[in-house]
């Protein structure tokens, strides 16, 4: 039996995990990357506007000293 290649989303989630990412700041739309990340224990923290997601991630990184990741959707909501 051949092993199925991981998707791009799974590969990204694994890379984030290797770099110690525990949280992703993202809009409430569950993208493939968010779903893959949640499967391996990376938690999504939702925001409503992209600029607030950036501010939240910046504050998190400054306060914790950890890597912060922000995801955004393309186009208007």
PyMOL commands that place a pseudoatom at each C-alpha (Angstrom):
pseudoatom trace, name=CA, resn=UNK, resi=1, chain=A, elem=C, hetatm=0, pos=[0.000, 0.000, 0.000]
pseudoatom trace, name=CA, resn=UNK, resi=2, chain=A, elem=C, hetatm=0, pos=[1.367, 3.421, -0.923]
pseudoatom trace, name=CA, resn=UNK, resi=3, chain=A, elem=C, hetatm=0, pos=[1.366, 6.288, 1.510]
pseudoatom trace, name=CA, resn=UNK, resi=4, chain=A, elem=C, hetatm=0, pos=[-0.737, 9.311, 0.565]
pseudoatom trace, name=CA, resn=UNK, resi=5, chain=A, elem=C, hetatm=0, pos=[1.239, 12.527, 0.195]
pseudoatom trace, name=CA, resn=UNK, resi=6, chain=A, elem=C, hetatm=0, pos=[0.282, 15.206, 2.734]
pseudoatom trace, name=CA, resn=UNK, resi=7, chain=A, elem=C, hetatm=0, pos=[-1.602, 18.221, 1.436]
pseudoatom trace, name=CA, resn=UNK, resi=8, chain=A, elem=C, hetatm=0, pos=[-0.016, 21.661, 1.279]
pseudoatom trace, name=CA, resn=UNK, resi=9, chain=A, elem=C, hetatm=0, pos=[-2.141, 22.666, 4.288]
pseudoatom trace, name=CA, resn=UNK, resi=10, chain=A, elem=C, hetatm=0, pos=[-0.827, 19.734, 6.340]
pseudoatom trace, name=CA, resn=UNK, resi=11, chain=A, elem=C, hetatm=0, pos=[2.747, 20.532, 5.313]
pseudoatom trace, name=CA, resn=UNK, resi=12, chain=A, elem=C, hetatm=0, pos=[2.317, 24.174, 6.386]
pseudoatom trace, name=CA, resn=UNK, resi=13, chain=A, elem=C, hetatm=0, pos=[0.744, 23.160, 9.709]
pseudoatom trace, name=CA, resn=UNK, resi=14, chain=A, elem=C, hetatm=0, pos=[3.593, 20.744, 10.416]
pseudoatom trace, name=CA, resn=UNK, resi=15, chain=A, elem=C, hetatm=0, pos=[6.162, 23.433, 9.612]
pseudoatom trace, name=CA, resn=UNK, resi=16, chain=A, elem=C, hetatm=0, pos=[4.454, 25.877, 11.973]
pseudoatom trace, name=CA, resn=UNK, resi=17, chain=A, elem=C, hetatm=0, pos=[4.440, 23.230, 14.688]
pseudoatom trace, name=CA, resn=UNK, resi=18, chain=A, elem=C, hetatm=0, pos=[8.162, 22.543, 14.176]
pseudoatom trace, name=CA, resn=UNK, resi=19, chain=A, elem=C, hetatm=0, pos=[8.790, 26.242, 14.777]
pseudoatom trace, name=CA, resn=UNK, resi=20, chain=A, elem=C, hetatm=0, pos=[6.889, 26.168, 18.054]
pseudoatom trace, name=CA, resn=UNK, resi=21, chain=A, elem=C, hetatm=0, pos=[3.717, 27.912, 16.901]
pseudoatom trace, name=CA, resn=UNK, resi=22, chain=A, elem=C, hetatm=0, pos=[0.865, 27.246, 19.335]
pseudoatom trace, name=CA, resn=UNK, resi=23, chain=A, elem=C, hetatm=0, pos=[-1.673, 29.791, 18.051]
pseudoatom trace, name=CA, resn=UNK, resi=24, chain=A, elem=C, hetatm=0, pos=[-2.780, 31.179, 14.699]
pseudoatom trace, name=CA, resn=UNK, resi=25, chain=A, elem=C, hetatm=0, pos=[-4.628, 34.477, 14.584]
pseudoatom trace, name=CA, resn=UNK, resi=26, chain=A, elem=C, hetatm=0, pos=[-7.212, 34.125, 11.825]
pseudoatom trace, name=CA, resn=UNK, resi=27, chain=A, elem=C, hetatm=0, pos=[-10.690, 35.048, 10.741]
pseudoatom trace, name=CA, resn=UNK, resi=28, chain=A, elem=C, hetatm=0, pos=[-13.493, 32.729, 11.673]
pseudoatom trace, name=CA, resn=UNK, resi=29, chain=A, elem=C, hetatm=0, pos=[-13.501, 31.081, 8.239]
pseudoatom trace, name=CA, resn=UNK, resi=30, chain=A, elem=C, hetatm=0, pos=[-11.964, 27.630, 8.709]
pseudoatom trace, name=CA, resn=UNK, resi=31, chain=A, elem=C, hetatm=0, pos=[-9.426, 27.383, 5.886]
pseudoatom trace, name=CA, resn=UNK, resi=32, chain=A, elem=C, hetatm=0, pos=[-7.610, 24.152, 5.084]
pseudoatom trace, name=CA, resn=UNK, resi=33, chain=A, elem=C, hetatm=0, pos=[-4.512, 25.397, 6.935]
pseudoatom trace, name=CA, resn=UNK, resi=34, chain=A, elem=C, hetatm=0, pos=[-6.530, 26.225, 10.064]
pseudoatom trace, name=CA, resn=UNK, resi=35, chain=A, elem=C, hetatm=0, pos=[-8.234, 22.828, 10.008]
pseudoatom trace, name=CA, resn=UNK, resi=36, chain=A, elem=C, hetatm=0, pos=[-4.916, 21.018, 9.512]
pseudoatom trace, name=CA, resn=UNK, resi=37, chain=A, elem=C, hetatm=0, pos=[-3.291, 23.058, 12.286]
pseudoatom trace, name=CA, resn=UNK, resi=38, chain=A, elem=C, hetatm=0, pos=[-6.103, 22.281, 14.713]
pseudoatom trace, name=CA, resn=UNK, resi=39, chain=A, elem=C, hetatm=0, pos=[-5.609, 18.567, 14.019]
pseudoatom trace, name=CA, resn=UNK, resi=40, chain=A, elem=C, hetatm=0, pos=[-2.077, 18.801, 15.425]
pseudoatom trace, name=CA, resn=UNK, resi=41, chain=A, elem=C, hetatm=0, pos=[-2.920, 21.042, 18.365]
pseudoatom trace, name=CA, resn=UNK, resi=42, chain=A, elem=C, hetatm=0, pos=[-2.408, 24.578, 17.055]
pseudoatom trace, name=CA, resn=UNK, resi=43, chain=A, elem=C, hetatm=0, pos=[-5.286, 26.727, 18.281]
pseudoatom trace, name=CA, resn=UNK, resi=44, chain=A, elem=C, hetatm=0, pos=[-6.987, 29.437, 16.235]
pseudoatom trace, name=CA, resn=UNK, resi=45, chain=A, elem=C, hetatm=0, pos=[-7.707, 32.786, 17.858]
pseudoatom trace, name=CA, resn=UNK, resi=46, chain=A, elem=C, hetatm=0, pos=[-10.362, 34.519, 15.766]
pseudoatom trace, name=CA, resn=UNK, resi=47, chain=A, elem=C, hetatm=0, pos=[-10.567, 38.179, 14.831]
pseudoatom trace, name=CA, resn=UNK, resi=48, chain=A, elem=C, hetatm=0, pos=[-13.085, 40.135, 12.763]
pseudoatom trace, name=CA, resn=UNK, resi=49, chain=A, elem=C, hetatm=0, pos=[-10.852, 42.561, 10.834]
pseudoatom trace, name=CA, resn=UNK, resi=50, chain=A, elem=C, hetatm=0, pos=[-7.389, 41.949, 9.408]
pseudoatom trace, name=CA, resn=UNK, resi=51, chain=A, elem=C, hetatm=0, pos=[-5.847, 44.988, 11.091]
pseudoatom trace, name=CA, resn=UNK, resi=52, chain=A, elem=C, hetatm=0, pos=[-7.023, 43.724, 14.479]
pseudoatom trace, name=CA, resn=UNK, resi=53, chain=A, elem=C, hetatm=0, pos=[-5.540, 40.299, 13.767]
pseudoatom trace, name=CA, resn=UNK, resi=54, chain=A, elem=C, hetatm=0, pos=[-2.201, 41.930, 13.107]
pseudoatom trace, name=CA, resn=UNK, resi=55, chain=A, elem=C, hetatm=0, pos=[-2.445, 43.977, 16.295]
pseudoatom trace, name=CA, resn=UNK, resi=56, chain=A, elem=C, hetatm=0, pos=[-3.424, 40.916, 18.338]
pseudoatom trace, name=CA, resn=UNK, resi=57, chain=A, elem=C, hetatm=0, pos=[-0.548, 38.871, 16.932]
pseudoatom trace, name=CA, resn=UNK, resi=58, chain=A, elem=C, hetatm=0, pos=[1.890, 41.725, 17.524]
pseudoatom trace, name=CA, resn=UNK, resi=59, chain=A, elem=C, hetatm=0, pos=[0.798, 42.066, 21.145]
pseudoatom trace, name=CA, resn=UNK, resi=60, chain=A, elem=C, hetatm=0, pos=[1.001, 38.311, 21.658]
pseudoatom trace, name=CA, resn=UNK, resi=61, chain=A, elem=C, hetatm=0, pos=[4.522, 38.141, 20.218]
pseudoatom trace, name=CA, resn=UNK, resi=62, chain=A, elem=C, hetatm=0, pos=[5.745, 41.080, 22.294]
pseudoatom trace, name=CA, resn=UNK, resi=63, chain=A, elem=C, hetatm=0, pos=[4.197, 39.796, 25.530]
pseudoatom trace, name=CA, resn=UNK, resi=64, chain=A, elem=C, hetatm=0, pos=[5.134, 36.134, 25.124]
pseudoatom trace, name=CA, resn=UNK, resi=65, chain=A, elem=C, hetatm=0, pos=[8.324, 36.238, 23.075]
pseudoatom trace, name=CA, resn=UNK, resi=66, chain=A, elem=C, hetatm=0, pos=[6.822, 33.536, 20.840]
pseudoatom trace, name=CA, resn=UNK, resi=67, chain=A, elem=C, hetatm=0, pos=[6.321, 33.495, 17.090]
pseudoatom trace, name=CA, resn=UNK, resi=68, chain=A, elem=C, hetatm=0, pos=[2.943, 34.924, 16.062]
pseudoatom trace, name=CA, resn=UNK, resi=69, chain=A, elem=C, hetatm=0, pos=[1.157, 33.871, 12.870]
pseudoatom trace, name=CA, resn=UNK, resi=70, chain=A, elem=C, hetatm=0, pos=[-1.685, 35.763, 11.174]
pseudoatom trace, name=CA, resn=UNK, resi=71, chain=A, elem=C, hetatm=0, pos=[-3.836, 34.360, 8.389]
pseudoatom trace, name=CA, resn=UNK, resi=72, chain=A, elem=C, hetatm=0, pos=[-6.168, 36.412, 6.215]
pseudoatom trace, name=CA, resn=UNK, resi=73, chain=A, elem=C, hetatm=0, pos=[-8.611, 35.747, 3.440]
pseudoatom trace, name=CA, resn=UNK, resi=74, chain=A, elem=C, hetatm=0, pos=[-8.419, 37.140, -0.051]
pseudoatom trace, name=CA, resn=UNK, resi=75, chain=A, elem=C, hetatm=0, pos=[-10.923, 39.782, -1.007]
pseudoatom trace, name=CA, resn=UNK, resi=76, chain=A, elem=C, hetatm=0, pos=[-13.725, 41.378, 0.957]
pseudoatom trace, name=CA, resn=UNK, resi=77, chain=A, elem=C, hetatm=0, pos=[-15.708, 39.288, 3.412]
for i in range(1, 77): cmd.bond("trace and resi %d" % i, "trace and resi %d" % (i + 1))
show_as sticks, trace
zoom trace
